Amino acid sequence: MQQLNRTTAQITQTRPTKVIQFGEGNFLRGFVDWIIDILNEKTGFNGAVEIIQPLDKGIYQLLNGQDGLYHVVLEGIQEGQTVQENRLITCVSNALSPYDTYEQYLQLGENPDLELVISNTTEAGIAFDPSDAGFDTTPNSFPGKLTALLYRRFTHFAGAKDKALTIIPCELIEKNGENLRETVLQFAKHWNLPTDFADWIQNDTIFCNTLVDRIVPGFPKDTIKDIQQELGYEDNLVVKAEPFHLWVIEAPESVAKAFPTEQAGLQVKFVDDLTPYRTRKVRILNGAHTALVPVAYLQGLRTVREAVEDEKAGTFIKEAIFEEIIPTLDLSAEELHQFANDVIERFQNPFIRHELQSIALNSVSKYKVRVLPSVLEYQKRTGQLPQRLLRSLAALILFYKGEYNGEATPVNDTPEVLDFFASAWQKSSSEETVRAVLANLEFWGTDLTQVEGLQALVSEELAQLQQKEAVRTV
């Protein structure tokens, strides 16, 4: 079998480098580079990606060993159809480590064709590190490296406004673009860089807040031999991903024109405010996951797909989404229903085994952030309580008992949370247990016993679950 590279794959076309990408991991290669590759194919974007390894250890040499080539394998369900699709990614021209070739890295800032900087350096990546005392040597932090690159570009082009870049971070933190800009400005001040550079960053460089959504399991080690046989190449950088993809970018119209994803039919939205899209994702996708776990697990189910395809659990979560979560959101009904249907299909993906117990980690804090806002907003808008979402809360309380139907439940949380539930379940009755849990301000940030009818409904749902447990035990 041939080793994958541009010679064996007969890839001769070269493109100008328009994108610098901080991060060589599975997500960026299975999401951003996949999108850029389609842009090159279907539009006039015609841009190559130079990948920067943001840490000292990484795979940039492996990438260069394959001349930047690798395959993305899409597997899942889309519009009711099973999708299995392989795509050879050709947009990556080179990869380098600034720890090995720092000057070569800085010289990338002198490229007149450069337009975009994209990053994914984990949630902790966008942070100020005062130990980065200057840019004479490679800064440790990603924002430090970015500041050094931008300063080289600023000086090389004498502060030209039309050479300022667009920065599109993909780190999973709120207002990632704004946070990155502020961190770059911190470094500019820390390093005593000229004020006109700070003005160039503040006024001319575009930092976009973003929301990204695609499950990227990564390298398929269990099936790689079969995949390589099908591809006909020894590709050691295969990335497996689901078909669904969504990228929401807060940016001016000029960015949408420069990055013409709409022409390619991609699910990339340029918006003035991504807040409603973030809320939609947290409440529908993440909220449905969190609401489903305790209900399905106590029913004897063990994976997300099993749960969604089960008559009882599947009906429960679909009704929770469409009848109790969607009514609390402000986007159009069409957008909300389409996203919800996409979520259900993603939950049914036969190629991804998503264990309920893995989602159960820190379920109390997840319920607070992902589900409780829907509960309270539903009550505010309708004057009623969402029965299914509160059934989930009752199931969560029972799940945290640590045992159900003679079997241990895989509770995984902080010692403080576990100790509290151990004490709460020593109360004289389940009603008292419910009251103690709902009144815990550290859990919910508010006393839920003060929400009219909520304690009674959760107690009722818990009693029904315990009754079912008693029947099974007998």
VEXDREN-2710 file (C-alpha; in Angstrom, 1 decimal):
% VEXDREN-2710
k/r/px/py/pz
1/MET/0.0/0.0/0.0
2/GLN/1.3/3.4/-0.9
3/GLN/2.1/6.1/1.7
4/LEU/-0.1/9.1/1.3
5/ASN/1.7/12.2/0.0
6/ARG/1.3/14.6/-2.9
7/THR/3.3/12.4/-5.3
8/THR/1.4/9.2/-4.7
9/ALA/-1.9/11.1/-4.7
10/GLN/-0.9/13.1/-7.8
11/ILE/-1.7/16.5/-6.2
12/THR/0.2/19.1/-8.1
13/GLN/-1.9/22.3/-7.6
14/THR/-0.5/24.9/-5.3
15/ARG/-2.4/27.8/-3.7
16/PRO/-1.4/30.9/-1.9
17/THR/-1.4/30.7/1.9
18/LYS/-4.5/32.6/3.1
19/VAL/-5.0/31.0/6.5
20/ILE/-2.8/30.4/9.5
21/GLN/-4.2/27.8/11.8
22/PHE/-3.1/27.4/15.4
23/GLY/-3.7/23.8/16.2
24/GLU/-3.2/20.5/14.4
25/GLY/-5.7/18.4/16.4
26/ASN/-8.5/16.3/15.1
27/PHE/-11.2/19.0/15.5
28/LEU/-9.7/21.6/13.4
29/ARG/-8.6/19.1/10.7
30/GLY/-12.1/17.5/10.7
31/PHE/-14.0/20.7/10.8
32/VAL/-12.2/23.9/9.7
33/ASP/-9.9/22.3/7.1
34/TRP/-12.7/20.2/5.8
35/ILE/-14.7/23.4/5.2
36/ILE/-11.8/25.2/3.6
37/ASP/-11.2/22.3/1.3
38/ILE/-14.8/22.4/0.1
39/LEU/-14.5/26.2/-0.3
40/ASN/-11.5/25.6/-2.6
41/GLU/-13.5/23.1/-4.6
42/LYS/-16.7/25.0/-5.0
43/THR/-15.8/28.7/-4.8
44/GLY/-13.0/31.1/-5.8
45/PHE/-11.5/31.1/-2.3
46/ASN/-8.3/29.4/-3.6
47/GLY/-6.5/29.4/-0.3
48/ALA/-4.0/27.1/1.5
49/VAL/-3.6/26.6/5.2
50/GLU/-0.3/26.8/7.2
51/ILE/-0.7/24.9/10.4
52/ILE/1.1/26.0/13.5
53/GLN/1.7/23.5/16.3
54/PRO/0.9/25.6/19.4
55/LEU/2.6/23.3/21.9
56/ASP/6.1/21.9/22.0
57/LYS/4.8/18.4/21.4
58/GLY/2.6/17.6/18.5
59/ILE/2.2/16.0/15.1
60/TYR/3.5/18.7/12.7
61/GLN/6.3/16.4/11.4
62/LEU/3.8/13.6/10.7
63/LEU/1.6/16.1/8.8
64/ASN/4.6/17.2/6.7
65/GLY/5.5/13.6/6.1
66/GLN/2.2/13.3/4.3
67/ASP/2.7/16.7/2.6
68/GLY/-0.3/18.0/4.6
69/LEU/-2.7/15.4/3.1
70/TYR/-5.1/13.3/5.1
71/HIS/-8.7/12.0/4.8
72/VAL/-11.8/13.0/6.7
73/VAL/-14.3/10.1/7.1
74/LEU/-17.9/11.2/7.7
75/GLU/-20.2/8.7/9.2
76/GLY/-23.7/9.3/10.6
77/ILE/-27.3/10.0/9.7
78/GLN/-28.3/13.0/7.7
79/GLU/-31.9/13.8/6.6
80/GLY/-32.9/10.2/7.4
81/GLN/-30.1/8.7/5.3
82/THR/-27.0/6.8/6.4
83/VAL/-23.9/8.8/5.3
84/GLN/-20.4/7.2/4.8
85/GLU/-18.2/9.5/2.9
86/ASN/-14.4/9.9/2.5
87/ARG/-12.7/13.2/1.5
88/LEU/-9.1/13.8/0.8
89/ILE/-8.1/17.1/2.4
90/THR/-5.6/19.0/0.2
91/CYS/-5.8/22.6/1.5
92/VAL/-3.0/22.2/4.1
93/SER/0.3/23.2/2.5
94/ASN/2.7/23.0/5.4
95/ALA/3.0/22.7/9.2
96/LEU/5.6/24.0/11.5
97/SER/6.5/24.4/15.2
98/PRO/7.5/27.8/16.4
99/TYR/9.6/26.1/19.0
100/ASP/11.8/24.6/16.2
101/THR/11.7/27.4/13.6
102/TYR/10.7/30.6/15.3
103/GLU/12.0/33.0/12.7
104/GLN/10.3/31.0/9.9
105/TYR/7.1/31.2/12.0
106/LEU/7.3/35.0/12.3
107/GLN/8.0/35.4/8.6
108/LEU/4.5/34.0/8.0
109/GLY/3.3/37.5/9.1
110/GLU/5.0/39.0/6.1
111/ASN/2.9/37.1/3.6
112/PRO/0.8/39.6/1.6
113/ASP/-1.8/37.0/0.8
114/LEU/-2.6/36.1/4.4
115/GLU/-6.2/36.9/5.4
116/LEU/-7.3/34.7/8.3
117/VAL/-6.0/33.3/11.6
118/ILE/-8.0/30.4/13.0
119/SER/-7.3/28.6/16.3
120/ASN/-8.4/25.9/18.7
121/THR/-6.0/25.7/21.6
122/THR/-8.4/24.3/24.2
123/GLU/-10.5/26.4/26.6
124/ALA/-7.4/27.2/28.6
125/GLY/-5.5/28.4/25.5
126/ILE/-6.8/32.0/25.6
127/ALA/-5.1/33.3/28.7
128/PHE/-2.5/35.8/29.6
129/ASP/0.8/34.4/30.8
130/PRO/3.0/37.0/32.4
131/SER/6.0/34.6/32.2
132/ASP/6.1/35.4/28.4
133/ALA/8.4/38.3/29.0
134/GLY/9.0/39.2/25.4
135/PHE/9.0/37.9/21.8
136/ASP/12.7/37.5/21.2
137/THR/12.2/33.8/21.9
138/THR/9.1/31.7/21.4
139/PRO/6.3/32.7/23.8
140/ASN/4.7/29.8/25.6
141/SER/1.1/30.9/25.4
142/PHE/-0.9/30.9/22.2
143/PRO/-1.9/34.6/22.6
144/GLY/1.8/35.5/23.1
145/LYS/2.7/33.7/19.9
146/LEU/-0.2/35.4/18.1
147/THR/0.9/38.8/19.4
148/ALA/4.5/38.3/18.1
149/LEU/3.2/37.3/14.7
150/LEU/0.8/40.2/14.5
151/TYR/3.6/42.6/15.5
152/ARG/5.9/41.3/12.8
153/ARG/3.1/41.8/10.3
154/PHE/2.4/45.3/11.6
155/THR/6.0/46.4/11.3
156/HIS/6.6/44.7/8.0
157/PHE/3.6/46.5/6.4
158/ALA/4.1/49.7/8.3
159/GLY/0.8/49.5/10.0
160/ALA/-1.2/49.3/6.7
161/LYS/-4.9/49.0/7.5
162/ASP/-5.6/46.7/4.6
163/LYS/-3.0/44.2/5.9
164/ALA/-4.8/43.7/9.2
165/LEU/-6.1/40.2/9.6
166/THR/-9.3/38.5/10.6
167/ILE/-9.0/36.3/13.7
168/ILE/-11.5/33.4/14.1
169/PRO/-10.9/31.5/17.3
170/CYS/-12.8/28.2/17.8
171/GLU/-12.0/27.7/21.5
172/LEU/-15.1/26.7/23.5
173/ILE/-15.4/29.7/25.7
174/GLU/-18.0/32.5/25.5
175/LYS/-16.9/35.6/23.6
176/ASN/-13.7/33.8/22.5
177/GLY/-12.9/36.5/19.9
178/GLU/-13.3/39.4/22.4
179/ASN/-11.3/37.5/25.0
180/LEU/-8.4/36.8/22.6
181/ARG/-8.3/40.5/21.5
182/GLU/-8.1/41.6/25.1
183/THR/-5.3/39.1/25.8
184/VAL/-3.3/40.3/22.8
185/LEU/-3.7/43.9/24.0
186/GLN/-2.4/42.7/27.4
187/PHE/0.7/41.4/25.8
188/ALA/1.2/44.5/23.7
189/LYS/1.2/46.5/27.0
190/HIS/3.3/43.9/28.8
191/TRP/5.9/44.1/26.1
192/ASN/5.8/47.9/25.8
193/LEU/4.9/47.7/22.1
194/PRO/4.0/51.0/20.4
195/THR/0.5/52.4/21.0
196/ASP/-0.1/52.6/17.2
197/PHE/0.2/48.7/17.2
198/ALA/-2.4/48.5/19.9
199/ASP/-4.6/50.8/17.9
200/TRP/-4.1/48.6/14.8
201/ILE/-5.2/45.6/16.9
202/GLN/-8.2/47.4/18.4
203/ASN/-9.5/49.2/15.4
204/ASP/-8.3/47.4/12.2
205/THR/-7.8/43.7/13.2
206/ILE/-11.2/41.8/13.3
207/PHE/-11.7/39.4/16.2
208/CYS/-14.7/37.2/15.7
209/ASN/-16.8/35.5/18.4
210/THR/-17.7/32.0/17.3
211/LEU/-19.7/28.9/18.0
212/VAL/-18.6/25.6/16.6
213/ASP/-20.5/22.3/16.5
214/ARG/-19.4/19.0/15.1
215/ILE/-18.6/15.7/16.9
216/VAL/-15.1/14.6/15.8
217/PRO/-14.2/11.3/17.3
218/GLY/-10.8/11.6/15.6
219/PHE/-8.4/8.8/14.6
220/PRO/-10.4/5.5/14.1
221/LYS/-7.7/3.2/15.6
222/ASP/-10.1/0.2/15.8
223/THR/-10.9/0.3/12.1
224/ILE/-8.0/2.1/10.6
225/LYS/-6.7/-1.0/8.7
226/ASP/-10.0/-1.4/6.9
227/ILE/-10.3/2.3/6.2
228/GLN/-6.8/2.4/4.7
229/GLN/-7.6/-0.6/2.6
230/GLU/-10.7/1.2/1.3
231/LEU/-8.8/4.5/0.7
232/GLY/-5.9/2.7/-1.0
233/TYR/-3.3/4.7/1.0
234/GLU/-1.4/4.3/4.2
235/ASP/-2.9/7.4/5.8
236/ASN/-1.9/7.8/9.5
237/LEU/-3.8/11.0/10.0
238/VAL/-7.4/9.9/9.2
239/VAL/-10.0/11.9/11.0
240/LYS/-13.5/10.5/11.7
241/ALA/-16.4/13.0/12.1
242/GLU/-20.2/13.1/11.9
243/PRO/-21.8/14.7/8.9
244/PHE/-23.5/17.5/10.9
245/HIS/-21.5/20.8/11.1
246/LEU/-22.4/24.3/12.2
247/TRP/-20.1/27.3/12.5
248/VAL/-21.7/30.6/13.7
249/ILE/-19.4/33.6/13.3
250/GLU/-20.0/37.1/14.6
251/ALA/-18.4/39.2/11.9
252/PRO/-19.0/42.1/9.5
253/GLU/-20.1/41.5/5.9
254/SER/-16.6/41.9/4.6
255/VAL/-15.6/38.7/6.3
256/ALA/-18.5/36.8/4.8
257/LYS/-17.5/38.0/1.4
258/ALA/-13.8/37.0/1.9
259/PHE/-14.9/33.6/3.3
260/PRO/-17.7/32.7/0.9
261/THR/-19.1/29.6/2.7
262/GLU/-22.7/30.3/1.6
263/GLN/-21.7/29.8/-2.1
264/ALA/-20.5/26.3/-1.1
265/GLY/-23.8/25.4/0.7
266/LEU/-22.0/25.0/4.0
267/GLN/-23.6/25.4/7.4
268/VAL/-21.7/28.5/8.3
269/LYS/-23.7/31.4/9.5
270/PHE/-22.4/35.0/9.7
271/VAL/-24.4/36.9/12.3
272/ASP/-24.4/40.1/14.3
273/ASP/-25.1/38.3/17.5
274/LEU/-24.5/34.6/18.1
275/THR/-26.1/34.6/21.6
276/PRO/-29.4/33.0/20.5
277/TYR/-27.4/30.2/18.7
278/ARG/-25.3/29.5/21.7
279/THR/-28.5/29.4/23.8
280/ARG/-30.1/27.0/21.3
281/LYS/-27.1/24.7/21.4
282/VAL/-26.8/24.6/25.2
283/ARG/-30.6/24.1/25.8
284/ILE/-31.4/21.7/22.9
285/LEU/-28.3/19.7/22.3
286/ASN/-26.6/19.8/25.7
287/GLY/-29.8/20.2/27.6
288/ALA/-31.4/17.1/25.9
289/HIS/-28.3/15.1/26.7
290/THR/-28.4/16.0/30.4
291/ALA/-32.1/15.6/30.7
292/LEU/-32.0/12.2/29.0
293/VAL/-29.3/10.6/31.0
294/PRO/-30.9/9.8/34.4
295/VAL/-34.3/9.0/32.9
296/ALA/-32.8/6.5/30.4
297/TYR/-30.2/5.0/32.7
298/LEU/-32.8/4.2/35.4
299/GLN/-34.9/2.6/32.7
300/GLY/-32.0/0.2/32.0
301/LEU/-30.6/1.8/28.8
302/ARG/-26.9/2.5/28.5
303/THR/-26.2/4.5/25.3
304/VAL/-27.7/7.7/23.7
305/ARG/-28.7/5.8/20.6
306/GLU/-30.5/3.1/22.6
307/ALA/-32.3/5.7/24.6
308/VAL/-33.5/7.8/21.6
309/GLU/-34.7/4.7/19.7
310/ASP/-36.4/3.3/22.8
311/GLU/-40.2/3.9/22.7
312/LYS/-40.5/5.4/26.2
313/ALA/-37.2/7.2/26.5
314/GLY/-37.2/8.4/22.9
315/THR/-40.7/9.8/23.3
316/PHE/-39.7/11.4/26.6
317/ILE/-36.8/13.3/25.1
318/LYS/-38.5/14.3/21.9
319/GLU/-41.5/15.7/23.8
320/ALA/-39.1/17.5/26.2
321/ILE/-37.3/19.1/23.3
322/PHE/-40.2/20.1/21.2
323/GLU/-42.8/20.9/23.9
324/GLU/-40.7/22.2/26.8
325/ILE/-37.4/23.5/25.5
326/ILE/-38.1/25.0/22.1
327/PRO/-41.0/27.2/23.5
328/THR/-38.3/29.0/25.7
329/LEU/-36.2/30.0/22.8
330/ASP/-36.3/33.1/20.5
331/LEU/-35.1/32.0/17.1
332/SER/-37.6/31.2/14.4
333/ALA/-39.6/28.0/14.7
334/GLU/-38.2/26.8/11.5
335/GLU/-34.6/27.1/12.7
336/LEU/-35.4/25.6/16.1
337/HIS/-37.2/22.6/14.7
338/GLN/-34.5/22.0/12.1
339/PHE/-31.8/22.1/14.7
340/ALA/-33.8/19.8/17.0
341/ASN/-34.4/17.3/14.2
342/ASP/-30.7/17.4/13.5
343/VAL/-29.9/16.7/17.1
344/ILE/-32.1/13.7/17.2
345/GLU/-30.4/12.3/14.1
346/ARG/-27.0/12.9/15.7
347/PHE/-28.1/11.1/18.9
348/GLN/-29.0/8.1/16.6
349/ASN/-25.6/7.9/14.9
350/PRO/-24.9/4.2/14.6
351/PHE/-21.2/4.8/14.2
352/ILE/-20.7/6.5/17.5
353/ARG/-21.2/4.7/20.8
354/HIS/-22.0/7.5/23.3
355/GLU/-22.3/6.0/26.8
356/LEU/-24.8/7.6/29.1
357/GLN/-22.5/7.2/32.0
358/SER/-19.9/9.4/30.3
359/ILE/-22.4/12.2/30.0
360/ALA/-23.4/11.7/33.6
361/LEU/-20.2/13.3/34.9
362/ASN/-21.0/16.4/37.1
363/SER/-24.7/16.1/36.2
364/VAL/-25.8/18.6/38.9
365/SER/-23.8/21.5/37.5
366/LYS/-24.8/20.5/34.0
367/TYR/-28.4/20.5/34.9
368/LYS/-28.1/24.0/36.4
369/VAL/-26.5/25.4/33.2
370/ARG/-28.2/23.3/30.5
371/VAL/-31.7/22.5/31.7
372/LEU/-32.7/24.7/34.6
373/PRO/-32.9/27.8/32.5
374/SER/-35.4/26.1/30.3
375/VAL/-37.5/25.1/33.4
376/LEU/-37.6/28.6/34.7
377/GLU/-38.2/30.3/31.4
378/TYR/-41.0/27.8/30.6
379/GLN/-42.6/28.6/33.9
380/LYS/-42.2/32.4/33.2
381/ARG/-43.7/32.2/29.7
382/THR/-46.5/29.8/30.3
383/GLY/-47.3/30.0/34.0
384/GLN/-46.9/26.2/34.1
385/LEU/-44.1/23.8/35.0
386/PRO/-42.4/21.6/32.4
387/GLN/-43.3/18.1/33.6
388/ARG/-40.7/16.2/31.5
389/LEU/-37.8/18.4/32.5
390/LEU/-38.7/18.0/36.1
391/ARG/-39.1/14.3/35.7
392/SER/-35.5/14.4/34.7
393/LEU/-34.6/16.3/37.8
394/ALA/-36.4/13.7/39.9
395/ALA/-34.5/11.0/38.1
396/LEU/-31.3/12.9/38.7
397/ILE/-32.0/13.0/42.5
398/LEU/-32.6/9.2/42.5
399/PHE/-29.6/8.6/40.3
400/TYR/-27.4/10.4/42.8
401/LYS/-28.6/8.0/45.5
402/GLY/-26.0/5.7/44.1
403/GLU/-28.1/2.6/43.7
404/TYR/-31.3/1.7/41.8
405/ASN/-33.1/-1.6/41.3
406/GLY/-30.3/-3.4/43.1
407/GLU/-27.5/-2.0/40.9
408/ALA/-25.0/0.8/41.5
409/THR/-25.5/3.9/39.4
410/PRO/-22.3/5.5/37.9
411/VAL/-22.4/8.7/39.9
412/ASN/-19.3/10.8/39.2
413/ASP/-19.1/14.2/40.8
414/THR/-17.1/16.3/43.3
415/PRO/-16.8/15.0/46.9
416/GLU/-18.9/17.9/48.2
417/VAL/-21.8/17.0/45.9
418/LEU/-21.6/13.3/46.7
419/ASP/-21.4/14.0/50.4
420/PHE/-24.5/16.2/50.2
421/PHE/-26.6/13.6/48.4
422/ALA/-25.4/10.9/50.9
423/SER/-26.7/13.1/53.7
424/ALA/-29.9/14.1/51.8
425/TRP/-30.9/10.4/51.2
426/GLN/-30.7/9.9/55.0
427/LYS/-33.7/12.1/55.5
428/SER/-36.9/10.6/56.9
429/SER/-38.7/10.6/53.6
430/SER/-38.1/11.1/49.9
431/GLU/-40.1/14.4/50.1
432/GLU/-37.6/15.7/52.6
433/THR/-34.8/14.6/50.3
434/VAL/-36.3/16.5/47.5
435/ARG/-36.8/19.6/49.6
436/ALA/-33.1/19.5/50.8
437/VAL/-31.8/19.1/47.2
438/LEU/-34.1/21.9/45.7
439/ALA/-33.1/24.3/48.5
440/ASN/-29.4/23.9/47.9
441/LEU/-28.3/27.4/46.8
442/GLU/-24.8/26.1/45.8
443/PHE/-26.3/23.7/43.4
444/TRP/-28.8/25.9/41.6
445/GLY/-28.0/29.5/42.6
446/THR/-31.5/29.9/43.8
447/ASP/-33.9/28.2/46.2
448/LEU/-36.1/26.1/43.9
449/THR/-38.5/25.3/46.7
450/GLN/-39.7/28.9/46.3
451/VAL/-40.9/28.2/42.7
452/GLU/-44.6/27.5/43.1
453/GLY/-45.5/23.8/42.6
454/LEU/-42.0/22.7/41.7
455/GLN/-41.2/20.8/44.8
456/ALA/-44.5/19.0/44.8
457/LEU/-44.1/18.0/41.1
458/VAL/-40.6/16.7/41.6
459/SER/-41.6/14.7/44.7
460/GLU/-44.5/13.2/42.7
461/GLU/-42.2/12.2/39.8
462/LEU/-39.7/10.7/42.3
463/ALA/-42.4/8.7/44.0
464/GLN/-43.4/7.2/40.6
465/LEU/-39.8/6.3/39.9
466/GLN/-39.5/4.6/43.3
467/GLN/-42.7/2.8/42.7
468/LYS/-41.4/1.4/39.5
469/GLU/-38.2/0.3/41.2
470/ALA/-40.2/-1.5/43.9
471/VAL/-42.2/-3.4/41.3
472/ARG/-39.0/-4.5/39.5
473/THR/-37.4/-5.5/42.8
474/VAL/-40.4/-7.7/43.6
END
